[in-house]
Amino acid sequence: MNASEGMVAAPKRRRWWLWLPILLLVVALAAWAAVRFTTPGKRAAVGAGYAAHVVCSCRYVGNRDLASCRTDMEPGTEIVTITDDPEKRAVTASVPLLARRTATYDPEYGCALDKP
């Protein structure tokens, strides 16, 4: 065995370490897409829409504060985060990494969900 053969073998053994992070990223993106665009992702969108509409109605139709409106949400919606924008009279609800919906108050029509 000469010196050049020994030097070629070392990079081949380490080459799979270079592909491992890329493979893990591809697997993670595929898993995210599978959850996002199937039933759990759709349920997350429905849950975010429900929370945005309920809190918007409570906040701007019922004139209650945000802390009081959080008590109106159903059990199981604890993962949904709520943000209020008083200037726009809008409430945004989101499920991390899966869904986000916004409900905006109109004095004539009440609260309505924006298009996704």
C-alpha positions as CSV (number, residue, x, y, z in Angstrom):
1,M,0.0,0.0,0.0
2,N,1.5,3.4,-0.9
3,A,0.9,6.7,0.8
4,S,-1.7,8.0,-1.8
5,E,-4.0,5.1,-1.1
6,G,-4.1,5.7,2.6
7,M,-4.9,9.4,2.1
8,V,-7.9,8.7,-0.2
9,A,-9.6,6.3,2.3
10,A,-9.8,8.8,5.2
11,P,-12.1,11.3,3.4
12,K,-14.4,8.6,2.3
13,R,-15.0,7.5,5.8
14,R,-15.8,11.0,6.9
15,R,-17.9,11.9,3.9
16,W,-21.2,10.6,5.4
17,W,-20.8,13.0,8.3
18,L,-21.2,15.8,5.7
19,W,-24.5,14.4,4.4
20,L,-26.0,13.7,7.9
21,P,-27.1,17.3,8.6
22,I,-28.7,17.6,5.2
23,L,-30.5,14.3,5.6
24,L,-31.8,15.3,9.0
25,L,-33.0,18.6,7.6
26,V,-34.9,16.9,4.8
27,V,-36.5,14.4,7.2
28,A,-37.5,17.3,9.5
29,L,-39.0,19.3,6.6
30,A,-40.9,16.2,5.4
31,A,-42.3,15.6,8.8
32,W,-43.4,19.3,9.2
33,A,-45.1,19.2,5.8
34,A,-46.8,15.9,6.6
35,V,-48.3,17.4,9.8
36,R,-49.0,20.9,8.3
37,F,-50.9,19.7,5.2
38,T,-52.8,16.7,6.7
39,T,-55.5,16.4,9.3
40,P,-53.5,17.7,12.3
41,G,-52.5,20.8,10.4
42,K,-56.1,21.4,9.3
43,R,-57.2,21.0,12.9
44,A,-54.6,23.6,13.9
45,A,-56.0,26.0,11.4
46,V,-59.6,25.4,12.6
47,G,-58.5,25.9,16.2
48,A,-56.6,29.1,15.4
49,G,-59.6,30.4,13.5
50,Y,-62.0,29.5,16.3
51,A,-59.8,31.2,18.9
52,A,-59.3,34.3,16.8
53,H,-63.1,34.7,16.2
54,V,-64.1,34.0,19.8
55,V,-61.6,36.4,21.3
56,C,-62.3,39.1,18.7
57,S,-66.0,38.9,19.5
58,C,-65.5,38.9,23.2
59,R,-63.0,41.8,23.0
60,Y,-64.7,44.1,20.5
61,V,-68.3,43.2,20.6
62,G,-68.5,42.4,24.3
63,N,-66.0,45.1,25.3
64,R,-64.2,42.8,27.7
65,D,-60.4,42.8,28.4
66,L,-58.1,40.2,26.9
67,A,-57.6,38.3,30.1
68,S,-61.3,37.9,30.6
69,C,-61.7,36.7,27.0
70,R,-59.1,33.9,27.4
71,T,-61.5,32.2,29.8
72,D,-64.1,31.8,27.0
73,M,-61.8,29.4,25.0
74,E,-62.6,25.7,25.1
75,P,-60.4,23.2,26.9
76,G,-57.6,21.9,24.5
77,T,-56.9,25.3,23.0
78,E,-54.1,26.1,25.5
79,I,-51.5,25.8,22.8
80,V,-53.1,28.6,20.8
81,T,-51.4,32.0,21.4
82,I,-53.5,35.1,21.1
83,T,-52.2,38.6,20.2
84,D,-54.4,41.7,20.1
85,D,-54.0,44.7,17.9
86,P,-56.2,47.5,19.3
87,E,-55.4,50.0,16.5
88,K,-56.6,47.6,13.8
89,R,-59.2,46.0,16.1
90,A,-57.9,42.6,15.1
91,V,-57.0,39.5,17.1
92,T,-54.5,37.0,15.7
93,A,-54.4,33.4,17.0
94,S,-51.6,31.0,16.1
95,V,-50.6,27.5,16.7
96,P,-46.7,27.4,16.6
97,L,-45.3,26.3,13.2
98,L,-48.7,25.1,12.0
99,A,-51.4,27.8,11.6
100,R,-52.2,31.5,12.1
101,R,-55.6,33.2,11.6
102,T,-56.7,36.8,12.2
103,A,-60.2,38.0,13.0
104,T,-60.9,41.7,12.4
105,Y,-63.8,43.7,13.9
106,D,-66.1,45.8,11.6
107,P,-68.7,47.9,13.4
108,E,-71.3,47.0,10.8
109,Y,-70.7,43.2,10.5
110,G,-68.9,42.2,13.8
111,C,-65.8,40.0,13.7
112,A,-64.9,38.2,10.6
113,L,-61.9,35.9,9.9
114,D,-59.5,37.1,7.2
115,K,-58.8,34.8,4.3
116,P,-56.1,32.3,5.1
